[in-house]
Amino acid sequence: MGVGTYANDFNENTDIAMFNAIVDSVMSGGVNVIDTCTSFLHSKSERIVNAALRFLTADQQYKREQLFIGTKSGYIADDADLG
């Protein structure tokens, strides 16, 4: 089972909601696949996935090898954090 990170609403509330959705989904025990792409939120979704992975693996509760990250390439969007 997986969780997707596509969103089109650029604001801090979306960032926080996406981070929490990833963490909560993985911690529920039902999700070990996270889908992302550089064009989702203009690269912000991949940064949020990175933050969630760091959080989940920081205390050794989860090992990085337990989680599958799917990403895509091709269309390169402008970077939302760089303007």
Secondary structure, DSSP 8 states (H G I E B T S, - for coil): -EEE------SHHHHHHHHHHHHHHHHTTS--EEE--TTGGGGHHHHHHHHHHHHHHHTSSS-GGG-EEE---S-----TTT-
